[in-house]
Amino acid sequence: MLDAIPLVVESVPVSQVLQSEPPTARPPAADPAPPSLWQTAVLAGLLLWLYIPTLTHLVGQWWNDPNFSHGFFVPLFSAFVIWQERSRLTGLSPRPSWWGLLFLGFGLCVLIVGQMGAELFLSRLSLLIVLAGLIVLFLGWSFFRALLFPWAFLLLMIPIPAIVFNQITFPLQLLASKVASTTLPWMGVPVLREGNVIVLPAMALEVAEACSGIRSLMSLATLAVIYGYLMEPKVAVRVLLALASVPIAVAANSLRIVGTGLLVQYWDPEKAEGFFHEFSGWLIFVVSLVMLYLLHRIVRIFWREEGTES
């Protein structure tokens, strides 16, 4: 009689079997890490080396062209805004995104096109696109949203293309001459207008490009944005002040031409064309700032009354 031999089957834990199987899921792709201090220094050096010709020409245009002399203040104010927001920025956690490479590549392509076509506006604009790409690539979208205003404000430091500049300047010349030729007869000065030339009994006044008001318009628009940021917490009012700078600058420049016409007719044509014509540019700019301030006060009064009624 055969003895029964017990069959022993060793049990293997299920967890060990699962652990022995190779993983099938792929790990998620790693995001780019935030740059260290030395990496930031290297990137800044490469960026400066790449854009030093563009920046040199840009600063030279600020210095030599009075229409764009406000460009010196734009990067300084952007740096000031970033310094003001430093506590908010330090509270954000970097979340780098590979989407920044898309902006970076696009900005470099714009730089190449600008250099090949000798188009200064594209070369300068590419700098802002590259900066946006670097921010998104190494710090993430949250940082870019926090820096959106100082980044967008840098657009005002770039002179507009000559073809666009001329398209804006000539209509402003005609508008100023029309306003002056309409206003001066109310004050007893007979006027004959031929295009942008105002013919007075004493002499003819030409509303040249320098008298179009484009210089005060661009400077006042820049200062309106700065003023709104410093003096007004509501974004809607800031936008209103920036938009209102356009009609204010046009009205102030028309007032300057009317004053010149009155002095030519009733005082001394040479002095009106000389000292007063140069000095009135600064005077009218101050008047524009006063008008902007008064508009802000009026808007705040009506805004406060609407808030009280509601």
C-alpha positions as CSV (number, residue, x, y, z in Angstrom):
1,M,0.0,0.0,0.0
2,L,1.5,3.3,-1.1
3,D,1.7,6.0,1.4
4,A,0.1,9.3,0.4
5,I,2.8,11.9,-0.2
6,P,1.5,15.3,0.6
7,L,1.8,17.9,-2.2
8,V,3.2,21.1,-0.8
9,V,2.6,24.2,-3.0
10,E,4.4,27.3,-1.8
11,S,2.3,30.4,-2.1
12,V,3.9,33.5,-3.5
13,P,2.5,36.8,-2.4
14,V,0.7,38.7,-5.0
15,S,2.6,41.9,-4.2
16,Q,5.9,40.1,-5.0
17,V,4.6,39.0,-8.3
18,L,3.4,42.5,-9.1
19,Q,6.6,44.0,-8.1
20,S,8.6,41.6,-10.3
21,E,6.7,42.6,-13.4
22,P,8.3,45.4,-15.4
23,P,6.5,48.7,-15.3
24,T,4.6,49.5,-18.5
25,A,3.7,53.2,-17.9
26,R,6.2,55.9,-19.0
27,P,7.1,58.5,-16.5
28,P,5.9,62.0,-17.3
29,A,8.3,64.3,-19.1
30,A,10.3,66.5,-16.8
31,D,9.7,70.2,-16.9
32,P,12.7,72.5,-17.4
33,A,14.3,73.5,-14.1
34,P,14.5,77.1,-13.0
35,P,17.9,78.6,-13.9
36,S,20.6,79.0,-11.2
37,L,22.5,82.3,-10.6
38,W,25.3,81.4,-13.0
39,Q,22.9,80.2,-15.7
40,T,21.0,83.5,-15.4
41,A,24.3,85.4,-15.8
42,V,25.2,83.3,-18.9
43,L,21.7,83.9,-20.4
44,A,21.9,87.6,-19.8
45,G,25.4,87.8,-21.3
46,L,24.3,85.9,-24.4
47,L,21.2,88.1,-24.7
48,L,23.3,91.2,-24.4
49,W,25.8,90.0,-27.0
50,L,23.0,89.1,-29.4
51,Y,21.2,92.4,-29.1
52,I,24.0,94.9,-28.4
53,P,23.8,96.4,-32.0
54,T,20.1,96.7,-31.7
55,L,20.2,98.3,-28.3
56,T,23.0,100.7,-29.2
57,H,21.0,102.0,-32.2
58,L,17.8,102.2,-30.1
59,V,19.5,104.4,-27.4
60,G,21.0,106.5,-30.1
61,Q,17.6,107.2,-31.6
62,W,16.2,108.1,-28.2
63,W,19.1,110.6,-27.8
64,N,19.0,112.2,-31.3
65,D,15.3,112.1,-32.1
66,P,13.1,114.3,-29.9
67,N,10.0,112.4,-31.0
68,F,11.2,109.3,-29.1
69,S,13.2,110.8,-26.2
70,H,10.6,109.4,-23.8
71,G,12.1,106.0,-24.4
72,F,14.7,106.5,-21.7
73,F,12.0,106.4,-19.0
74,V,10.2,103.3,-20.3
75,P,12.6,100.6,-19.1
76,L,13.3,102.5,-15.9
77,F,9.6,102.5,-15.1
78,S,9.2,98.8,-16.0
79,A,12.1,98.0,-13.6
80,F,10.4,100.1,-10.9
81,V,7.1,98.2,-11.4
82,I,8.9,94.9,-11.0
83,W,10.6,96.2,-7.8
84,Q,7.2,97.2,-6.5
85,E,5.8,93.7,-7.2
86,R,8.8,91.9,-5.7
87,S,6.9,90.5,-2.7
88,R,4.2,89.1,-5.0
89,L,6.8,87.6,-7.3
90,T,8.7,85.9,-4.5
91,G,5.5,84.3,-3.4
92,L,5.0,82.6,-6.7
93,S,6.4,79.1,-7.3
94,P,8.3,78.6,-10.5
95,R,6.5,76.2,-12.9
96,P,8.7,76.2,-16.1
97,S,7.0,75.4,-19.3
98,W,8.4,74.1,-22.6
99,W,6.0,76.5,-24.4
100,G,8.6,79.1,-23.8
101,L,10.8,77.5,-26.5
102,L,8.1,78.3,-29.0
103,F,8.2,82.0,-28.1
104,L,12.0,81.9,-28.0
105,G,12.3,80.4,-31.4
106,F,9.7,82.8,-32.9
107,G,11.5,85.8,-31.4
108,L,14.9,84.7,-32.9
109,C,13.2,84.2,-36.3
110,V,11.8,87.7,-36.1
111,L,15.3,89.0,-35.2
112,I,16.8,87.2,-38.3
113,V,14.1,88.6,-40.5
114,G,14.6,92.1,-39.1
115,Q,18.4,91.9,-39.6
116,M,18.1,90.6,-43.2
117,G,15.5,93.2,-44.2
118,A,17.2,96.0,-42.2
119,E,13.9,96.5,-40.4
120,L,14.8,98.1,-37.0
121,F,11.2,97.7,-35.6
122,L,11.2,93.9,-36.0
123,S,14.7,93.6,-34.5
124,R,13.7,95.6,-31.5
125,L,10.3,93.8,-31.2
126,S,12.1,90.5,-31.2
127,L,13.8,91.4,-28.0
128,L,10.5,91.5,-26.1
129,I,9.4,88.2,-27.7
130,V,12.6,86.5,-26.6
131,L,12.2,88.0,-23.1
132,A,8.7,86.6,-22.9
133,G,9.9,83.2,-24.1
134,L,12.7,83.1,-21.4
135,I,10.2,84.0,-18.7
136,V,7.8,81.2,-19.7
137,L,10.5,78.7,-20.3
138,F,12.3,79.0,-16.9
139,L,9.7,80.5,-14.6
140,G,6.3,79.6,-16.1
141,W,3.0,81.2,-17.1
142,S,2.2,82.5,-13.6
143,F,5.3,84.7,-13.6
144,F,4.6,85.9,-17.1
145,R,1.1,86.9,-16.1
146,A,2.5,88.8,-13.1
147,L,5.0,90.5,-15.3
148,L,2.6,91.2,-18.2
149,F,2.2,94.9,-17.5
150,P,5.9,95.9,-17.2
151,W,6.6,93.7,-20.2
152,A,3.9,95.2,-22.3
153,F,4.9,98.7,-21.2
154,L,8.3,98.1,-22.9
155,L,6.5,98.4,-26.2
156,L,6.4,102.1,-25.8
157,M,10.2,102.3,-25.9
158,I,10.2,101.0,-29.5
159,P,9.9,103.8,-32.1
160,I,7.1,103.1,-34.5
161,P,8.1,102.3,-38.2
162,A,8.7,105.3,-40.4
163,I,5.9,104.4,-42.8
164,V,3.4,104.2,-39.9
165,F,4.9,107.4,-38.4
166,N,4.3,109.3,-41.6
167,Q,0.7,108.0,-41.9
168,I,0.0,109.4,-38.4
169,T,1.9,112.7,-38.7
170,F,0.3,114.1,-41.8
171,P,-3.3,113.7,-40.7
172,L,-2.3,115.4,-37.4
173,Q,-0.8,118.3,-39.3
174,L,-4.1,118.7,-41.3
175,L,-6.2,118.4,-38.2
176,A,-4.2,121.0,-36.3
177,S,-4.4,123.4,-39.2
178,K,-8.1,122.9,-39.6
179,V,-8.8,123.6,-35.9
180,A,-6.6,126.7,-36.0
181,S,-8.1,128.0,-39.2
182,T,-11.6,127.5,-37.6
183,T,-10.7,129.1,-34.3
184,L,-8.7,132.1,-35.3
185,P,-11.6,133.9,-37.2
186,W,-13.6,133.8,-34.0
187,M,-10.9,136.0,-32.5
188,G,-10.8,138.5,-35.3
189,V,-8.0,137.0,-37.4
190,P,-8.8,136.4,-41.1
191,V,-7.4,133.1,-42.2
192,L,-6.9,131.3,-45.5
193,R,-5.9,127.7,-45.2
194,E,-4.1,125.7,-48.0
195,G,-3.5,122.2,-46.8
196,N,-1.3,122.5,-43.7
197,V,-0.4,126.1,-44.5
198,I,-2.3,128.9,-42.6
199,V,-2.1,132.2,-44.5
200,L,-2.5,135.2,-42.1
201,P,-2.5,138.8,-43.1
202,A,1.0,139.2,-41.5
203,M,2.6,136.0,-42.7
204,A,2.0,132.4,-43.6
205,L,2.2,129.7,-40.9
206,E,3.1,126.2,-41.9
207,V,2.1,123.4,-39.6
208,A,5.2,121.3,-40.2
209,E,5.9,117.7,-39.0
210,A,7.4,119.1,-35.7
211,C,4.2,121.0,-35.1
212,S,1.9,118.0,-35.8
213,G,1.8,117.1,-32.1
214,I,3.1,113.6,-32.5
215,R,5.9,114.3,-30.1
216,S,3.6,115.5,-27.3
217,L,1.1,112.7,-28.1
218,M,3.6,109.9,-27.6
219,S,5.2,111.4,-24.5
220,L,1.8,112.2,-23.0
221,A,0.5,108.7,-23.7
222,T,3.6,107.3,-21.9
223,L,3.2,109.6,-19.0
224,A,-0.6,108.8,-18.8
225,V,0.2,105.1,-18.3
226,I,2.7,105.9,-15.6
227,Y,0.4,108.4,-13.9
228,G,-2.5,105.9,-14.0
229,Y,-0.4,103.2,-12.5
230,L,0.9,105.4,-9.7
231,M,-2.3,107.3,-8.9
232,E,-5.2,105.1,-9.7
233,P,-5.9,101.6,-8.4
234,K,-8.8,100.8,-10.8
235,V,-7.7,99.3,-14.1
236,A,-10.7,100.7,-16.0
237,V,-9.8,104.2,-15.0
238,R,-6.2,103.6,-16.0
239,V,-7.2,102.5,-19.5
240,L,-9.5,105.6,-19.7
241,L,-6.6,107.9,-18.8
242,A,-4.3,106.3,-21.4
243,L,-6.9,106.6,-24.1
244,A,-7.8,110.2,-23.2
245,S,-4.2,111.3,-23.7
246,V,-4.7,111.2,-27.4
247,P,-7.5,113.9,-27.7
248,I,-5.9,115.9,-24.9
249,A,-2.6,116.0,-26.8
250,V,-4.3,117.0,-30.1
251,A,-6.3,119.7,-28.4
252,A,-3.3,121.1,-26.6
253,N,-1.3,121.2,-29.9
254,S,-4.1,123.0,-31.7
255,L,-4.1,125.5,-28.8
256,R,-0.4,126.1,-29.4
257,I,-0.9,126.9,-33.1
258,V,-3.8,129.2,-32.3
259,G,-1.7,131.1,-29.8
260,T,1.1,131.4,-32.3
261,G,-1.3,132.8,-34.9
262,L,-2.6,135.4,-32.4
263,L,0.9,136.5,-31.6
264,V,1.8,136.7,-35.3
265,Q,-1.3,138.9,-36.0
266,Y,-1.3,141.1,-32.9
267,W,2.3,141.2,-31.6
268,D,5.6,140.3,-33.4
269,P,5.8,137.6,-36.1
270,E,9.5,137.1,-35.5
271,K,9.1,136.5,-31.8
272,A,6.1,134.4,-32.3
273,E,8.0,132.2,-34.7
274,G,11.1,132.2,-32.5
275,F,11.1,132.1,-28.7
276,F,7.4,131.5,-28.2
277,H,7.2,128.7,-30.8
278,E,10.0,126.8,-29.0
279,F,8.8,127.6,-25.4
280,S,5.2,126.9,-26.1
281,G,6.0,123.3,-26.8
282,W,7.0,122.8,-23.1
283,L,4.1,125.0,-22.0
284,I,1.5,123.1,-23.9
285,F,2.9,119.8,-22.5
286,V,2.5,121.1,-19.0
287,V,-1.1,122.2,-19.9
288,S,-1.7,118.6,-21.2
289,L,-0.6,117.2,-17.9
290,V,-2.9,119.5,-16.0
291,M,-5.8,118.5,-18.3
292,L,-5.0,114.9,-17.7
293,Y,-5.0,115.5,-13.9
294,L,-8.3,117.4,-14.0
295,L,-9.9,114.6,-16.1
296,H,-8.8,112.1,-13.5
297,R,-10.3,114.1,-10.7
298,I,-13.6,114.4,-12.5
299,V,-13.7,110.7,-13.2
300,R,-13.0,109.9,-9.6
301,I,-15.8,112.2,-8.5
302,F,-18.4,110.6,-10.8
303,W,-17.1,107.1,-9.9
304,R,-17.5,107.9,-6.2
305,E,-21.0,109.2,-6.7
306,E,-22.1,106.1,-8.6
307,G,-20.6,103.9,-5.9
308,T,-22.5,105.8,-3.3
309,E,-25.8,105.6,-5.1
310,S,-25.5,101.9,-5.6
